[in-house]
Amino acid sequence: MSYTQKTIEIVAEAPKTLGNQLGRWAVYRDFSVLRISKITGATRQSVYNWFSGREVFPAYRPIIEALIQILRANPDPEIAYQEACKKFNINP
């Protein structure tokens, strides 16, 4: 699954926030918004809003920071997803 060119451009041009950093890693690793939504418990629209530079609600910050670390460490999106599900006790 690849991101659209429009999404890639939005992520590239957005202010460098925590959510945008997540978006950059998600695009780079081809890690889907649906998976991020499942892991964080946020809606897909919220995830897209984060990618575009909107502020992340404080309750989501720790999980997003941990997810960014997982994406940094795992080039394979499937392995990253499995690790995130294990870390946050989520059924894949």
N, C-alpha and C positions, 0 to 999 in steps of 0.2 A: 504494500500500500504506500503510495507516494502522496506527498502534499501537493496541492495545486500551486501553480506559479504565483497566483495572487496571495496565497497564504505565506509562501516563502518570502515574497516582497514585503508583506506586512511585518513579518517577524524581523526581517533585515533592517527595516526603516524605523521600527518602534524604539521608544526610549528603553534604555538598559535597566530594566527592573528585574526582580526575582522571577516573575512570571515570564518575561521576555527571555530570560536566560533559560528557563525550562523549555520555552518554544524553540530556541536555537538548538538545544540538545535533542529535542524531539524530532525536529526536521533533519538534523545531521544523522541521527541514528534511525530515522524512519520509524519512530515510536508513535503509535496512533493516539489521537485525541480521545478516542473511545477508551483506550487502556488507561490513559492519564485520569480520565473522568472516573473510571471504576476504582482506581487506586486511591484517588484523593476524596472521592465521594462528592465531588463538585459536578455541576452540569457541564456538558460539552460546550455550551455557550460561554460559561465562566472560563473554561480553559482557553478558548479562543480569545476572550477578552484579556486574559493574562498574557497570552502571546503578543497581543497588540500593545502591551505596555501598561495596561490598567493595573491598579494596585491590587495586591493579593490580601484578602482578609487575614488577619493575624493567626487565626486558628489553623489555616492551611500552610503557613510558612514552614513549620518543622517537617511536614511530610514532603513538601515540594523540595526543600533543601536536601532531604535524604534521597528523593527520587533523582535529583540532578546528580548526586554522587554515584548512584547506581548506573545512570546513563553514561557518565564519564568513564566508569570502570569496565563497562560491558559493551563492546562494539556490536554484538549480536542482539537485536531487539527482543528475540524470543528468550534468550538467557536473562536479559535485563528484566523482562516482564516476570519471569519465574522467580527471580530473586526479589523483586519488589513485592510480589504476592506473598512470598514466604515471610519477608520482613514485616509486612503489615497484616499478616494472617488473613489473606483474601483467597477465596477459591478462584483459580484461573478460569 
